[in-house]
């Protein structure tokens, strides 16, 4: 038992899944620490859903090992997991409160406890007024929040969410994001897949980016961003009088490899081997009057594009 508690919440080692000649997941290895929010990120068709289905023992890997909370996928692990599948599915004729209670009982709760938790979750999801309505009377966003509650009602140790924000309006997306943070703060582990980089960047502690079934990068998000930046992206702006002419150093490709106009500032990519302090010195020596000079981290979307390639990311990722 001690070994179980020392183990990661989720561990995949060399996991591969093939469908005929097509390899959906290719030798994927990743570990998820307990008590964190972990994003499995990538474009549509990258292998995210296949990976989560293998973790949930819906399909079996062709190669490799999976451990969930220190256990192999199966019934013993399943009772400790809450799962929101990509394909949503509720009983449309059931009343909302009855449906939640039903799922609670399926997860081993007594009928009384299932009803109590159903009521509490409907209030938390801002759906208390809809408890006596049939599921079919709810909007798609409301139904998605109900299904989200079915994954949480038994208070699982590990919550697995497949594209949880897909199709949600900004208000409902914010509600679900707050609940995910609450679950993490309560000591639970959350693993979710998404191709929405902005949502992932707001809440993830760790990420794994996959493309065409292969891992591109994984680890702590803050460490990944620091490594990707490496001090090579700098934001600069000048006071009004110094904005023209452009400081000559910005045209020196030995110093500045590229630049992009951003809202209110220039984003400069330093040439290889150039330290930000060197650029700052060159600007000041050239008489530039700086309003802003800041080493910046790339966004998760920028990291994805850099690692996967703009051509693959352009149509698939919405940041």
N, C-alpha and C positions, 0 to 999 in steps of 0.2 A: 504493500500500500504506500509506503514511503516513496518508493520509486515512481509511483503514479503521480503523486503530488509534485515531484521534482520535474516531471516530464513537461514538454511544451503542450499547449492546448491542441495544437495540430502539427503533424509532421508528415511530410511527403518526401520520399527518397526514390529518385529515379523512376517516377511514375509515368507510364506510357499507356495511351489508349489509341487503338487503331480501329477504323471502320473500313474493312477491305484494304485498298491501297492507300487510303487517306489516313494520315496520322494527326489526330485531333489534339493530343497532348503528347509532348515528346520529351521524355527523360526529365520530368519536372521534379526539382528538389526545393523544398522551402519549409521553414519552421515558423510557427506563430507562437509568440510568448503568451502566457496567460495574462488576462487583465488588460488587454490592449485592443484597439480598433485597427483592423488590418484590412487593407484594400487589395483585391485581386483585380488589376486594371489591364485594359487592353481594348483593341477595336472589336467590333462585332465579328464573330467567327474565330476569335483568337484561341478559344479553348477554355474560357472561364466557366461556362455552365457545365461543360463536361467534367471539369475538375471538381466542382462542387457536388455534382451528382455522384462522383466516385467517393468523395468524403462521406456522403450520406448513404452509401451502400445501395444506391439505386442501380448503378452499373458497376461492374468490376474492372479494375485495371488489367491490362495485358501483361504489364511488367511493373515491378517496383513495390514498395511498401507504404501503407498509410496507417497512421496511428492517430486516434481522436481521444483526447483526454487520457492518454496512456493506454488506450484500448484499440484493438483492430475494429474497423467498421463492422457494425452489426447491431443486434437488438440491445445489448447492454450499453453500448455507446449512444444509441438512438434516443433512449429515454432522457438523456442529458443534453440533447440538442434541440434547439428551436430552428425551424427551417421555413424560409419564405422562398418558394420556387419561382422561377422566371415565368412559367405559365400559371397565372393566377386561376384559382378555381374555388368557388363557394357554392353552397346550395341556395339557388335564387328564391325558392319558395319559403325558406325558413325565416323566422323572425330573427333579427340581429342578435338580441340577447340570448335567445335559445341556441343559436348557432355557436356563439362563443362558449356558452356553457357546455355544449356537446363536445367541442374540441377539448375543453378542459377535462372532461370526464375521460375522453380517449387517452389523455395524457396521465391518467391515474388519479385525478382529483376526485374527492367526494362530490356529490351533486350540489350540496350546500356551498362548499368552498368554490366550486366551479362557477356557481351563480354569483357569489360575492365578488370573485375576481373579474367576472365578465362585466359586472356593473362598474367596477373601479376602472377597468380599461376603457370602457366606452366613455366615461367621464374624461379620462386622461386624453383620449383621442378626439375630444370635443364632439362626441356623437351620442351623448346621453339622451338627447331629445328624439333620437331615431331608434331607441332600443326596441320598441314594439312594432317597428316597421319591418316589412319583408326586405331581404337583401336586394331584391330586384328593384326596389324603390330608391335605392341609393345611387349616387353618381359613381362613376368609375373611381374617382379619387377617394371617395368615402369607402367604397368596397375594398380598395387597396389598404386603407388604414385598418379596416376590420380584419383582413387577412394578416396584416402585420401583428395585430393583437393575438391572433390564434397561435402565432409562433412564440409569443412571449408569455402566455397565460400560465404555463407551468413553471415559470422562472428557471429557464435552462441555464446551465453553466456556459454553454457555447451557443451563440446565435449566428446562424448562417443565412445571409440575405443575398438573393440573386437579383441584381438590378433593382434595388428597392425604390429608387427615386424615378424610375422610368415612367414618364407620362404624368407625373405629379405637377400641380401648379406650385408656384413659389411658397404659398402659405402652408400647404400640406407638406411640402418638402421640408420646411423649417420645423414643423411639428415632429416629423419622423427623425430629423437630425437631432433635435433636442432629446428625444427618447433614447436614441442610440448612445448619446453622451451620458445620459443618466444610467444606462445599463453598464457602461464601462466604469463609471464612478462607483457602482455597486459591486464591482469586482468581477464582472462577467467579461467574457471574451467575445468580440464581434468580428466576424469575417464576412465581408461583402464583396460582390463583384460589381463593377460599373465601367462604363465608357465615358462617364461624366467627370472629367478631371477636376472641375471646380468644386464639386461636392466632396470628392475624395480629399482634396487638399485642405478643406476646412476641418476635417475631423480625424484623419488617419494618424496613427502613431507609426505604423509601418506599412509598406506596400510591396507588392510584387507585380511588375509589369511583364506581361507576356504578349507575344505576337507570333502568329502561325504555330501555336502550340508550344513554343519555346520560351523559357525565361530570358528576359532581357536584363533585368536588374531587380534586386530585392534588398530589403533592409529597413532600418529606421528612416523615416521620411526626412527628418532634419539632417541626418548624415548624408543621405543621397543628394539633398539640395546643396549642402556645403561642398561636396565633392564635385557636383556638376558646375557650381559657380567657379571654384578655384581662384577666386579673386579676379576673374577675367571680364566680368560685366560691371560697368560703372555708369551711374546716372549723373549727368551734369546739366546744369542750367546756369545762365549768366544773367547779370542784371542788364537792364535795358540798354545802357550805353555801350556795353561790351558785346552785344549780340551781333553787331556788324562792324567790321568784317569778321568772318569766322576765324577763330584762332588757328594759325597755320599748322599747329601740331596735329589738329584733327585730320588733316590731309596727308599726314605722314604714315604710310602703311607699315613702316617698321615699328610704329608705336601703336596705331589704331587699325585693327584688322577690318572693322566694319562698324557702321552706325545706323541707328534706326530712330526716326522721329516718333516720340511718344507724346502723350498729352502733357504739355508743360515742361518737357525735358528731352534731352538726347540720351539714348541708351548706346553706350560705346562698348564694343568688344575689343579687348586689348590683344595685341599681337602676342604670339607665343614668347614666353620669357620676360615679358614686361610686367613689372610690379605696379599696382595702382599708385604707389607713392611717386614713381618715376613720372607718370602722366601728370599727377598733381603739380609736381615741381616744374615740369615743362610748361604747363598752362600758366602758372604764376610768373615764371621767368619771361613768358611771352606777353605779359601784361593783362591777361584775362582776369576779369573781376567775377568771381564765382558766387552764385547764389546757392548752388547745391553741388556737392560732390559726394557721392555715396556708392560704396561697393554693394551691389544688389545680388540677391539669389534669383535664379531662374524659376519660373512657375513650373508646377508639375506638368502642365501641358507642354511647355517648352522642352522639358526633359524628355517627355514622351516622344515628341517630334524628333529631337536630336538622336535618341536611341533607336527608334523604330524607322524613322525616315519620313519626310514630309509627304511623299507620295502615298504611303500606306495610311498615314494619319489623317490626311486632308478630308476624306469623305466619311471616315468612321468616327472621329472624335469631335464632340461638341464641348468646347471649354466654356 
